[in-house]
Amino acid sequence: MNNLRRKNFRSRNQKNNFRRRVNSINTKSVNNFNNGNVNFSRNGSMNNIHNVEKTMLKFQQLAKDAQSNGDPILAQNYLQHADHYLRRYNELNDKNLIDKSKNSEKSLSSAQEENLDKDKTQTTNL
């Protein structure tokens, strides 16, 4: 009796390692641009000065190792990468210094305003 009942078809996921794109080419929308860099995210790794410094030091060490192994081309490649991260490190340092100077100027101006307010209240009380 149970053999007469028809089983419902249930689709299964493919069991290979192929990963399908979420936004496939067949889906068309007005705001959908097919640019490979749209969904790329670094999670702020290039904005953290400590990560940049660590990466720069890593490439400098790789360059030293390549030079000691007798591969000047690979060493030059690593030095160019280290130079890039050095420039990025300097940019972040300059940005932090500018931000700190702006914050110190704001705190100084607010402290001066407080002092002026205190002087005014003291002179009015006299």
N, C-alpha and C positions, 0 to 999 in steps of 0.2 A: 504494500500500500504506500509506504513512504517512497518507494522508487518512482512512483508516478508523478510526484511533485517536482516541478521544474525549479532548478536552482537559479537564483538571480545572478546576473553577471556582475562581477566586482572587478574593477580595473585595479591593476597593481602598478606600483612605481617601478621604474626600470632599475635593475640592479647593477648597472654598470657605473663607472666612475665619471660619467659625463655630467657636467653641471649645466643646466639650462639657464639662460639669461632670464631675468625677471622682466625686463622690457625687451621683448623680442622685436625683430624687424617687422613682423606682421602687424603689430599693434601700432596704430597711427593715432596720434593726438596732436592738437595744435601746438602745445607747449613742449612737446617731446623732441629734443634735439639729440641726434645720434652722434654725440661726441664721447669719446672714450674717457675723457678726463672729468666728466660731470660727476660721477659717483666716487671719484678718487678722493680719499681723505687721509691726511697724515696724522691725525689726532694731535696736532699742535707740536709735533716733534721738532720742527724747524723754528719754533718760537720759544722753546725752552733753552736757555743759555747753557745749562749744564749738559743737556743732551748734545748740543752742538759742539761744546768743548770736548766731550768724551769721544765723539765721532772724529773730530779733528785729530786728536791724539792717537786714535786707532789707525788712521790712515798714515800718520807720520811714522808710527811703529812698523806698519806694513811696508812702507817705503824703505826704511832702514833694513828690514829683513830681506827685501828683494835685492837691495844693493849688495848686501853681504853674500847673497846667493849668486851674484854675478849677472843679474838681469836688469840692466840700466833702463830699458824701455818700460818695464813694469814699475820700476821705482819712480820713474818720471810720471807715470800715470797716477800712482798713489799720491805723489807730491802735488799734482794738480788738484786732486780731490781734497787733499788737506788744505790747499790754498783757498779753495772755494769755501770750505767750512770756516777757515780763519776770517775770511771777509764777512761771512754771515755772523760770526762771533763778534767782530768789531761793530757791525751794525746794531746788534742787540745791546752791546755795551753802551754805545752812544745813545741809543733810545732810552735805556735805563737811566743814564746820567741826566738826560734832558727831562725825563719825567720826575726824577728826584729834585732837580733844581726848580721845576715848576711847583712841586708840592712844597718845597721849603719857602719859596717866594709867597705862596698862598698863606702858609702858616705865619710867616713874618708879617705880612700885611694884616692878617686877622689879629695878631698879637699887638701890632701898633694901633689898630682900631680900638682894641680893648683898653690899651693904655690911655688913649685919648678920651675914651668914655669915662674912665676912672678919674682923669684929671678934671674933666668937665663937672662930674658930680662932686668932686672935692672942692672946686672953686665955687660952685653954687651953694654948697653947705656952709662955706665961710661967710 
